[in-house]
């Protein structure tokens, strides 16, 4: 089962995040084989982390909750909240398989939340810029709760346009970058 985990940073937690960097990397190293995508969300200037996205393939919702809530930054109070949802990998690949590579262009996390009339399930017409894409689901996979995508786009408005806004109570767009242990 695939899950999207989005930890949102608590304001002013940057120093604590920096202090725990190796603990975070060591924890995530344990899940390297299960990772579909990962990386920080950032402020508009791209300099300050605002959260951390991990899309992982885990056995069940209990394993996903353990992954999300045992994470060292969460345990230490870096994060203010966690969005954890079952997710379906419509593209069937990892971020490392994205033909556009790790660098070049602006990257965004796009979340369509609080469905009113379903969610975007079919792939958008312009698939070439999609890094990861799929519906957010209930734990048992039977209810559509939204859509999550990682996308390369020239600007936030273009990134937002991959979703049908009328289907959601809110569409969030966050600057995002490819993650992983720094080389």
PyMOL commands that place a pseudoatom at each C-alpha (Angstrom):
pseudoatom trace, name=CA, resn=UNK, resi=1, chain=A, elem=C, hetatm=0, pos=[0.000, 0.000, 0.000]
pseudoatom trace, name=CA, resn=UNK, resi=2, chain=A, elem=C, hetatm=0, pos=[1.264, 3.435, -0.879]
pseudoatom trace, name=CA, resn=UNK, resi=3, chain=A, elem=C, hetatm=0, pos=[0.976, 6.383, 1.496]
pseudoatom trace, name=CA, resn=UNK, resi=4, chain=A, elem=C, hetatm=0, pos=[1.645, 10.111, 1.311]
pseudoatom trace, name=CA, resn=UNK, resi=5, chain=A, elem=C, hetatm=0, pos=[3.031, 11.621, 4.492]
pseudoatom trace, name=CA, resn=UNK, resi=6, chain=A, elem=C, hetatm=0, pos=[3.374, 15.402, 4.678]
pseudoatom trace, name=CA, resn=UNK, resi=7, chain=A, elem=C, hetatm=0, pos=[4.897, 16.724, 7.899]
pseudoatom trace, name=CA, resn=UNK, resi=8, chain=A, elem=C, hetatm=0, pos=[4.370, 20.493, 8.199]
pseudoatom trace, name=CA, resn=UNK, resi=9, chain=A, elem=C, hetatm=0, pos=[7.010, 22.379, 10.175]
pseudoatom trace, name=CA, resn=UNK, resi=10, chain=A, elem=C, hetatm=0, pos=[6.232, 24.283, 13.339]
pseudoatom trace, name=CA, resn=UNK, resi=11, chain=A, elem=C, hetatm=0, pos=[7.176, 27.978, 13.039]
pseudoatom trace, name=CA, resn=UNK, resi=12, chain=A, elem=C, hetatm=0, pos=[10.637, 28.631, 14.421]
pseudoatom trace, name=CA, resn=UNK, resi=13, chain=A, elem=C, hetatm=0, pos=[11.723, 24.981, 14.386]
pseudoatom trace, name=CA, resn=UNK, resi=14, chain=A, elem=C, hetatm=0, pos=[14.552, 25.417, 11.849]
pseudoatom trace, name=CA, resn=UNK, resi=15, chain=A, elem=C, hetatm=0, pos=[17.392, 25.191, 14.384]
pseudoatom trace, name=CA, resn=UNK, resi=16, chain=A, elem=C, hetatm=0, pos=[15.935, 22.004, 15.882]
pseudoatom trace, name=CA, resn=UNK, resi=17, chain=A, elem=C, hetatm=0, pos=[15.461, 20.569, 12.371]
pseudoatom trace, name=CA, resn=UNK, resi=18, chain=A, elem=C, hetatm=0, pos=[19.141, 21.288, 11.615]
pseudoatom trace, name=CA, resn=UNK, resi=19, chain=A, elem=C, hetatm=0, pos=[20.230, 19.716, 14.899]
pseudoatom trace, name=CA, resn=UNK, resi=20, chain=A, elem=C, hetatm=0, pos=[18.299, 16.521, 14.096]
pseudoatom trace, name=CA, resn=UNK, resi=21, chain=A, elem=C, hetatm=0, pos=[19.374, 16.235, 10.446]
pseudoatom trace, name=CA, resn=UNK, resi=22, chain=A, elem=C, hetatm=0, pos=[21.495, 13.103, 10.882]
pseudoatom trace, name=CA, resn=UNK, resi=23, chain=A, elem=C, hetatm=0, pos=[18.791, 11.427, 12.996]
pseudoatom trace, name=CA, resn=UNK, resi=24, chain=A, elem=C, hetatm=0, pos=[16.269, 12.173, 10.229]
pseudoatom trace, name=CA, resn=UNK, resi=25, chain=A, elem=C, hetatm=0, pos=[18.568, 10.828, 7.482]
pseudoatom trace, name=CA, resn=UNK, resi=26, chain=A, elem=C, hetatm=0, pos=[19.365, 7.684, 9.465]
pseudoatom trace, name=CA, resn=UNK, resi=27, chain=A, elem=C, hetatm=0, pos=[15.663, 7.056, 10.053]
pseudoatom trace, name=CA, resn=UNK, resi=28, chain=A, elem=C, hetatm=0, pos=[14.819, 7.565, 6.367]
pseudoatom trace, name=CA, resn=UNK, resi=29, chain=A, elem=C, hetatm=0, pos=[17.715, 5.322, 5.296]
pseudoatom trace, name=CA, resn=UNK, resi=30, chain=A, elem=C, hetatm=0, pos=[15.768, 2.455, 6.874]
pseudoatom trace, name=CA, resn=UNK, resi=31, chain=A, elem=C, hetatm=0, pos=[12.971, 3.073, 4.325]
pseudoatom trace, name=CA, resn=UNK, resi=32, chain=A, elem=C, hetatm=0, pos=[15.089, 3.608, 1.207]
pseudoatom trace, name=CA, resn=UNK, resi=33, chain=A, elem=C, hetatm=0, pos=[13.604, 0.619, -0.647]
pseudoatom trace, name=CA, resn=UNK, resi=34, chain=A, elem=C, hetatm=0, pos=[10.047, 1.695, 0.157]
pseudoatom trace, name=CA, resn=UNK, resi=35, chain=A, elem=C, hetatm=0, pos=[10.463, 5.336, -0.988]
pseudoatom trace, name=CA, resn=UNK, resi=36, chain=A, elem=C, hetatm=0, pos=[8.523, 6.499, -4.028]
pseudoatom trace, name=CA, resn=UNK, resi=37, chain=A, elem=C, hetatm=0, pos=[9.285, 10.194, -3.527]
pseudoatom trace, name=CA, resn=UNK, resi=38, chain=A, elem=C, hetatm=0, pos=[10.655, 12.469, -0.837]
pseudoatom trace, name=CA, resn=UNK, resi=39, chain=A, elem=C, hetatm=0, pos=[11.831, 15.986, -0.221]
pseudoatom trace, name=CA, resn=UNK, resi=40, chain=A, elem=C, hetatm=0, pos=[11.283, 19.219, 1.644]
pseudoatom trace, name=CA, resn=UNK, resi=41, chain=A, elem=C, hetatm=0, pos=[8.713, 21.887, 0.954]
pseudoatom trace, name=CA, resn=UNK, resi=42, chain=A, elem=C, hetatm=0, pos=[10.190, 25.375, 1.086]
pseudoatom trace, name=CA, resn=UNK, resi=43, chain=A, elem=C, hetatm=0, pos=[9.287, 29.032, 1.534]
pseudoatom trace, name=CA, resn=UNK, resi=44, chain=A, elem=C, hetatm=0, pos=[8.667, 31.085, -1.613]
pseudoatom trace, name=CA, resn=UNK, resi=45, chain=A, elem=C, hetatm=0, pos=[12.320, 32.144, -1.731]
pseudoatom trace, name=CA, resn=UNK, resi=46, chain=A, elem=C, hetatm=0, pos=[13.360, 28.459, -1.610]
pseudoatom trace, name=CA, resn=UNK, resi=47, chain=A, elem=C, hetatm=0, pos=[15.661, 28.981, 1.372]
pseudoatom trace, name=CA, resn=UNK, resi=48, chain=A, elem=C, hetatm=0, pos=[13.731, 27.737, 4.396]
pseudoatom trace, name=CA, resn=UNK, resi=49, chain=A, elem=C, hetatm=0, pos=[12.072, 24.328, 4.859]
pseudoatom trace, name=CA, resn=UNK, resi=50, chain=A, elem=C, hetatm=0, pos=[8.351, 24.418, 5.667]
pseudoatom trace, name=CA, resn=UNK, resi=51, chain=A, elem=C, hetatm=0, pos=[7.716, 20.700, 5.720]
pseudoatom trace, name=CA, resn=UNK, resi=52, chain=A, elem=C, hetatm=0, pos=[8.753, 17.293, 4.528]
pseudoatom trace, name=CA, resn=UNK, resi=53, chain=A, elem=C, hetatm=0, pos=[7.032, 15.008, 1.991]
pseudoatom trace, name=CA, resn=UNK, resi=54, chain=A, elem=C, hetatm=0, pos=[7.499, 11.254, 1.899]
pseudoatom trace, name=CA, resn=UNK, resi=55, chain=A, elem=C, hetatm=0, pos=[5.589, 8.889, -0.366]
pseudoatom trace, name=CA, resn=UNK, resi=56, chain=A, elem=C, hetatm=0, pos=[6.225, 5.325, 0.736]
pseudoatom trace, name=CA, resn=UNK, resi=57, chain=A, elem=C, hetatm=0, pos=[5.055, 1.807, -0.016]
pseudoatom trace, name=CA, resn=UNK, resi=58, chain=A, elem=C, hetatm=0, pos=[4.293, 0.119, 3.308]
pseudoatom trace, name=CA, resn=UNK, resi=59, chain=A, elem=C, hetatm=0, pos=[2.355, -3.011, 4.327]
pseudoatom trace, name=CA, resn=UNK, resi=60, chain=A, elem=C, hetatm=0, pos=[-0.653, -1.333, 5.957]
pseudoatom trace, name=CA, resn=UNK, resi=61, chain=A, elem=C, hetatm=0, pos=[-2.021, 1.805, 7.670]
pseudoatom trace, name=CA, resn=UNK, resi=62, chain=A, elem=C, hetatm=0, pos=[-0.470, 0.824, 11.018]
pseudoatom trace, name=CA, resn=UNK, resi=63, chain=A, elem=C, hetatm=0, pos=[2.997, 0.700, 9.422]
pseudoatom trace, name=CA, resn=UNK, resi=64, chain=A, elem=C, hetatm=0, pos=[2.330, 4.084, 7.804]
pseudoatom trace, name=CA, resn=UNK, resi=65, chain=A, elem=C, hetatm=0, pos=[1.346, 5.607, 11.150]
pseudoatom trace, name=CA, resn=UNK, resi=66, chain=A, elem=C, hetatm=0, pos=[4.498, 4.192, 12.751]
pseudoatom trace, name=CA, resn=UNK, resi=67, chain=A, elem=C, hetatm=0, pos=[6.582, 5.648, 9.897]
pseudoatom trace, name=CA, resn=UNK, resi=68, chain=A, elem=C, hetatm=0, pos=[4.988, 9.093, 10.303]
pseudoatom trace, name=CA, resn=UNK, resi=69, chain=A, elem=C, hetatm=0, pos=[4.913, 9.373, 14.079]
pseudoatom trace, name=CA, resn=UNK, resi=70, chain=A, elem=C, hetatm=0, pos=[8.184, 7.629, 15.005]
pseudoatom trace, name=CA, resn=UNK, resi=71, chain=A, elem=C, hetatm=0, pos=[10.135, 10.016, 12.744]
pseudoatom trace, name=CA, resn=UNK, resi=72, chain=A, elem=C, hetatm=0, pos=[12.744, 11.870, 14.877]
pseudoatom trace, name=CA, resn=UNK, resi=73, chain=A, elem=C, hetatm=0, pos=[11.681, 15.370, 13.813]
pseudoatom trace, name=CA, resn=UNK, resi=74, chain=A, elem=C, hetatm=0, pos=[8.080, 14.576, 14.716]
pseudoatom trace, name=CA, resn=UNK, resi=75, chain=A, elem=C, hetatm=0, pos=[9.115, 13.097, 18.064]
pseudoatom trace, name=CA, resn=UNK, resi=76, chain=A, elem=C, hetatm=0, pos=[11.178, 16.209, 18.889]
pseudoatom trace, name=CA, resn=UNK, resi=77, chain=A, elem=C, hetatm=0, pos=[8.473, 18.730, 17.943]
pseudoatom trace, name=CA, resn=UNK, resi=78, chain=A, elem=C, hetatm=0, pos=[9.819, 20.059, 14.627]
pseudoatom trace, name=CA, resn=UNK, resi=79, chain=A, elem=C, hetatm=0, pos=[6.451, 19.406, 12.975]
pseudoatom trace, name=CA, resn=UNK, resi=80, chain=A, elem=C, hetatm=0, pos=[3.162, 21.072, 13.848]
pseudoatom trace, name=CA, resn=UNK, resi=81, chain=A, elem=C, hetatm=0, pos=[0.962, 18.520, 12.075]
pseudoatom trace, name=CA, resn=UNK, resi=82, chain=A, elem=C, hetatm=0, pos=[0.966, 15.519, 9.792]
pseudoatom trace, name=CA, resn=UNK, resi=83, chain=A, elem=C, hetatm=0, pos=[-1.148, 14.755, 6.737]
pseudoatom trace, name=CA, resn=UNK, resi=84, chain=A, elem=C, hetatm=0, pos=[-1.078, 10.980, 6.303]
pseudoatom trace, name=CA, resn=UNK, resi=85, chain=A, elem=C, hetatm=0, pos=[-3.221, 9.421, 3.602]
pseudoatom trace, name=CA, resn=UNK, resi=86, chain=A, elem=C, hetatm=0, pos=[-3.256, 6.287, 1.567]
pseudoatom trace, name=CA, resn=UNK, resi=87, chain=A, elem=C, hetatm=0, pos=[-2.219, 7.180, -1.975]
pseudoatom trace, name=CA, resn=UNK, resi=88, chain=A, elem=C, hetatm=0, pos=[-2.251, 5.449, -5.347]
pseudoatom trace, name=CA, resn=UNK, resi=89, chain=A, elem=C, hetatm=0, pos=[0.795, 5.752, -7.610]
pseudoatom trace, name=CA, resn=UNK, resi=90, chain=A, elem=C, hetatm=0, pos=[-0.947, 6.367, -10.948]
pseudoatom trace, name=CA, resn=UNK, resi=91, chain=A, elem=C, hetatm=0, pos=[2.392, 6.862, -12.737]
pseudoatom trace, name=CA, resn=UNK, resi=92, chain=A, elem=C, hetatm=0, pos=[3.798, 3.585, -11.399]
pseudoatom trace, name=CA, resn=UNK, resi=93, chain=A, elem=C, hetatm=0, pos=[7.299, 4.968, -10.875]
pseudoatom trace, name=CA, resn=UNK, resi=94, chain=A, elem=C, hetatm=0, pos=[9.488, 6.680, -8.316]
pseudoatom trace, name=CA, resn=UNK, resi=95, chain=A, elem=C, hetatm=0, pos=[10.742, 10.253, -8.449]
pseudoatom trace, name=CA, resn=UNK, resi=96, chain=A, elem=C, hetatm=0, pos=[14.154, 8.890, -9.426]
pseudoatom trace, name=CA, resn=UNK, resi=97, chain=A, elem=C, hetatm=0, pos=[12.554, 7.580, -12.633]
pseudoatom trace, name=CA, resn=UNK, resi=98, chain=A, elem=C, hetatm=0, pos=[11.246, 11.045, -13.588]
pseudoatom trace, name=CA, resn=UNK, resi=99, chain=A, elem=C, hetatm=0, pos=[12.674, 11.732, -17.081]
pseudoatom trace, name=CA, resn=UNK, resi=100, chain=A, elem=C, hetatm=0, pos=[13.223, 15.405, -16.197]
pseudoatom trace, name=CA, resn=UNK, resi=101, chain=A, elem=C, hetatm=0, pos=[15.886, 14.534, -13.614]
pseudoatom trace, name=CA, resn=UNK, resi=102, chain=A, elem=C, hetatm=0, pos=[16.612, 15.939, -10.167]
pseudoatom trace, name=CA, resn=UNK, resi=103, chain=A, elem=C, hetatm=0, pos=[17.332, 19.525, -11.163]
pseudoatom trace, name=CA, resn=UNK, resi=104, chain=A, elem=C, hetatm=0, pos=[16.101, 22.179, -13.541]
pseudoatom trace, name=CA, resn=UNK, resi=105, chain=A, elem=C, hetatm=0, pos=[12.842, 24.075, -13.336]
pseudoatom trace, name=CA, resn=UNK, resi=106, chain=A, elem=C, hetatm=0, pos=[10.587, 24.770, -10.398]
pseudoatom trace, name=CA, resn=UNK, resi=107, chain=A, elem=C, hetatm=0, pos=[9.076, 21.812, -8.517]
pseudoatom trace, name=CA, resn=UNK, resi=108, chain=A, elem=C, hetatm=0, pos=[5.869, 21.854, -6.504]
pseudoatom trace, name=CA, resn=UNK, resi=109, chain=A, elem=C, hetatm=0, pos=[3.755, 19.722, -4.201]
pseudoatom trace, name=CA, resn=UNK, resi=110, chain=A, elem=C, hetatm=0, pos=[0.107, 20.189, -5.176]
pseudoatom trace, name=CA, resn=UNK, resi=111, chain=A, elem=C, hetatm=0, pos=[-2.569, 18.966, -2.753]
pseudoatom trace, name=CA, resn=UNK, resi=112, chain=A, elem=C, hetatm=0, pos=[-6.270, 18.965, -3.581]
pseudoatom trace, name=CA, resn=UNK, resi=113, chain=A, elem=C, hetatm=0, pos=[-7.996, 18.502, -0.215]
pseudoatom trace, name=CA, resn=UNK, resi=114, chain=A, elem=C, hetatm=0, pos=[-11.469, 18.212, 1.214]
pseudoatom trace, name=CA, resn=UNK, resi=115, chain=A, elem=C, hetatm=0, pos=[-13.270, 16.749, -1.754]
pseudoatom trace, name=CA, resn=UNK, resi=116, chain=A, elem=C, hetatm=0, pos=[-16.685, 18.031, -2.665]
pseudoatom trace, name=CA, resn=UNK, resi=117, chain=A, elem=C, hetatm=0, pos=[-17.431, 15.845, -5.670]
pseudoatom trace, name=CA, resn=UNK, resi=118, chain=A, elem=C, hetatm=0, pos=[-14.673, 13.274, -5.897]
pseudoatom trace, name=CA, resn=UNK, resi=119, chain=A, elem=C, hetatm=0, pos=[-11.131, 13.991, -7.012]
pseudoatom trace, name=CA, resn=UNK, resi=120, chain=A, elem=C, hetatm=0, pos=[-8.932, 14.115, -10.099]
pseudoatom trace, name=CA, resn=UNK, resi=121, chain=A, elem=C, hetatm=0, pos=[-8.217, 10.457, -10.756]
pseudoatom trace, name=CA, resn=UNK, resi=122, chain=A, elem=C, hetatm=0, pos=[-7.258, 10.475, -14.441]
pseudoatom trace, name=CA, resn=UNK, resi=123, chain=A, elem=C, hetatm=0, pos=[-3.848, 11.783, -15.427]
pseudoatom trace, name=CA, resn=UNK, resi=124, chain=A, elem=C, hetatm=0, pos=[-3.687, 15.369, -16.681]
pseudoatom trace, name=CA, resn=UNK, resi=125, chain=A, elem=C, hetatm=0, pos=[-3.014, 15.836, -20.397]
pseudoatom trace, name=CA, resn=UNK, resi=126, chain=A, elem=C, hetatm=0, pos=[0.541, 17.145, -19.817]
pseudoatom trace, name=CA, resn=UNK, resi=127, chain=A, elem=C, hetatm=0, pos=[2.086, 14.109, -18.094]
pseudoatom trace, name=CA, resn=UNK, resi=128, chain=A, elem=C, hetatm=0, pos=[5.668, 14.960, -19.005]
pseudoatom trace, name=CA, resn=UNK, resi=129, chain=A, elem=C, hetatm=0, pos=[5.973, 17.354, -16.076]
pseudoatom trace, name=CA, resn=UNK, resi=130, chain=A, elem=C, hetatm=0, pos=[4.507, 14.993, -13.474]
pseudoatom trace, name=CA, resn=UNK, resi=131, chain=A, elem=C, hetatm=0, pos=[6.996, 13.575, -11.000]
pseudoatom trace, name=CA, resn=UNK, resi=132, chain=A, elem=C, hetatm=0, pos=[4.381, 11.746, -8.888]
pseudoatom trace, name=CA, resn=UNK, resi=133, chain=A, elem=C, hetatm=0, pos=[0.592, 11.759, -9.141]
pseudoatom trace, name=CA, resn=UNK, resi=134, chain=A, elem=C, hetatm=0, pos=[-2.337, 10.012, -7.522]
pseudoatom trace, name=CA, resn=UNK, resi=135, chain=A, elem=C, hetatm=0, pos=[-5.502, 10.144, -5.469]
pseudoatom trace, name=CA, resn=UNK, resi=136, chain=A, elem=C, hetatm=0, pos=[-5.535, 10.435, -1.690]
pseudoatom trace, name=CA, resn=UNK, resi=137, chain=A, elem=C, hetatm=0, pos=[-7.679, 7.680, -0.213]
pseudoatom trace, name=CA, resn=UNK, resi=138, chain=A, elem=C, hetatm=0, pos=[-9.216, 6.487, 3.037]
pseudoatom trace, name=CA, resn=UNK, resi=139, chain=A, elem=C, hetatm=0, pos=[-7.281, 3.767, 4.898]
pseudoatom trace, name=CA, resn=UNK, resi=140, chain=A, elem=C, hetatm=0, pos=[-9.335, 1.028, 3.242]
pseudoatom trace, name=CA, resn=UNK, resi=141, chain=A, elem=C, hetatm=0, pos=[-8.951, 2.658, -0.196]
pseudoatom trace, name=CA, resn=UNK, resi=142, chain=A, elem=C, hetatm=0, pos=[-12.680, 3.012, -0.808]
pseudoatom trace, name=CA, resn=UNK, resi=143, chain=A, elem=C, hetatm=0, pos=[-13.168, 6.791, -0.408]
pseudoatom trace, name=CA, resn=UNK, resi=144, chain=A, elem=C, hetatm=0, pos=[-11.478, 9.499, -2.484]
pseudoatom trace, name=CA, resn=UNK, resi=145, chain=A, elem=C, hetatm=0, pos=[-10.216, 12.234, -0.149]
pseudoatom trace, name=CA, resn=UNK, resi=146, chain=A, elem=C, hetatm=0, pos=[-8.241, 14.348, -2.608]
pseudoatom trace, name=CA, resn=UNK, resi=147, chain=A, elem=C, hetatm=0, pos=[-5.318, 14.285, -4.989]
pseudoatom trace, name=CA, resn=UNK, resi=148, chain=A, elem=C, hetatm=0, pos=[-1.581, 14.783, -4.489]
pseudoatom trace, name=CA, resn=UNK, resi=149, chain=A, elem=C, hetatm=0, pos=[1.007, 15.526, -7.144]
pseudoatom trace, name=CA, resn=UNK, resi=150, chain=A, elem=C, hetatm=0, pos=[4.646, 16.464, -7.433]
pseudoatom trace, name=CA, resn=UNK, resi=151, chain=A, elem=C, hetatm=0, pos=[5.097, 18.488, -10.585]
pseudoatom trace, name=CA, resn=UNK, resi=152, chain=A, elem=C, hetatm=0, pos=[7.635, 20.557, -12.467]
pseudoatom trace, name=CA, resn=UNK, resi=153, chain=A, elem=C, hetatm=0, pos=[6.062, 23.830, -13.591]
pseudoatom trace, name=CA, resn=UNK, resi=154, chain=A, elem=C, hetatm=0, pos=[7.145, 27.379, -14.422]
pseudoatom trace, name=CA, resn=UNK, resi=155, chain=A, elem=C, hetatm=0, pos=[5.132, 28.861, -11.525]
pseudoatom trace, name=CA, resn=UNK, resi=156, chain=A, elem=C, hetatm=0, pos=[2.648, 27.981, -8.747]
pseudoatom trace, name=CA, resn=UNK, resi=157, chain=A, elem=C, hetatm=0, pos=[-0.411, 28.889, -10.847]
pseudoatom trace, name=CA, resn=UNK, resi=158, chain=A, elem=C, hetatm=0, pos=[0.617, 26.475, -13.594]
pseudoatom trace, name=CA, resn=UNK, resi=159, chain=A, elem=C, hetatm=0, pos=[1.233, 23.788, -10.988]
pseudoatom trace, name=CA, resn=UNK, resi=160, chain=A, elem=C, hetatm=0, pos=[-2.205, 24.435, -9.438]
pseudoatom trace, name=CA, resn=UNK, resi=161, chain=A, elem=C, hetatm=0, pos=[-3.855, 24.097, -12.866]
pseudoatom trace, name=CA, resn=UNK, resi=162, chain=A, elem=C, hetatm=0, pos=[-3.128, 20.356, -13.020]
pseudoatom trace, name=CA, resn=UNK, resi=163, chain=A, elem=C, hetatm=0, pos=[-6.092, 19.876, -10.652]
pseudoatom trace, name=CA, resn=UNK, resi=164, chain=A, elem=C, hetatm=0, pos=[-9.739, 20.734, -11.241]
pseudoatom trace, name=CA, resn=UNK, resi=165, chain=A, elem=C, hetatm=0, pos=[-10.360, 23.382, -8.555]
pseudoatom trace, name=CA, resn=UNK, resi=166, chain=A, elem=C, hetatm=0, pos=[-14.142, 22.783, -8.314]
pseudoatom trace, name=CA, resn=UNK, resi=167, chain=A, elem=C, hetatm=0, pos=[-13.510, 19.284, -6.995]
pseudoatom trace, name=CA, resn=UNK, resi=168, chain=A, elem=C, hetatm=0, pos=[-11.784, 20.466, -3.806]
pseudoatom trace, name=CA, resn=UNK, resi=169, chain=A, elem=C, hetatm=0, pos=[-12.455, 22.629, -0.789]
pseudoatom trace, name=CA, resn=UNK, resi=170, chain=A, elem=C, hetatm=0, pos=[-8.836, 23.787, -1.035]
pseudoatom trace, name=CA, resn=UNK, resi=171, chain=A, elem=C, hetatm=0, pos=[-5.873, 23.369, -3.366]
pseudoatom trace, name=CA, resn=UNK, resi=172, chain=A, elem=C, hetatm=0, pos=[-2.475, 23.962, -1.782]
pseudoatom trace, name=CA, resn=UNK, resi=173, chain=A, elem=C, hetatm=0, pos=[0.708, 24.553, -3.749]
pseudoatom trace, name=CA, resn=UNK, resi=174, chain=A, elem=C, hetatm=0, pos=[4.085, 24.315, -2.011]
pseudoatom trace, name=CA, resn=UNK, resi=175, chain=A, elem=C, hetatm=0, pos=[7.595, 24.785, -3.367]
pseudoatom trace, name=CA, resn=UNK, resi=176, chain=A, elem=C, hetatm=0, pos=[9.235, 21.370, -3.274]
pseudoatom trace, name=CA, resn=UNK, resi=177, chain=A, elem=C, hetatm=0, pos=[12.597, 19.891, -4.141]
pseudoatom trace, name=CA, resn=UNK, resi=178, chain=A, elem=C, hetatm=0, pos=[13.913, 16.395, -4.684]
pseudoatom trace, name=CA, resn=UNK, resi=179, chain=A, elem=C, hetatm=0, pos=[15.012, 15.021, -1.340]
pseudoatom trace, name=CA, resn=UNK, resi=180, chain=A, elem=C, hetatm=0, pos=[17.346, 12.428, -0.001]
pseudoatom trace, name=CA, resn=UNK, resi=181, chain=A, elem=C, hetatm=0, pos=[20.553, 12.361, 1.939]
pseudoatom trace, name=CA, resn=UNK, resi=182, chain=A, elem=C, hetatm=0, pos=[22.877, 15.107, 0.652]
pseudoatom trace, name=CA, resn=UNK, resi=183, chain=A, elem=C, hetatm=0, pos=[25.684, 13.686, -1.434]
for i in range(1, 183): cmd.bond("trace and resi %d" % i, "trace and resi %d" % (i + 1))
show_as sticks, trace
zoom trace
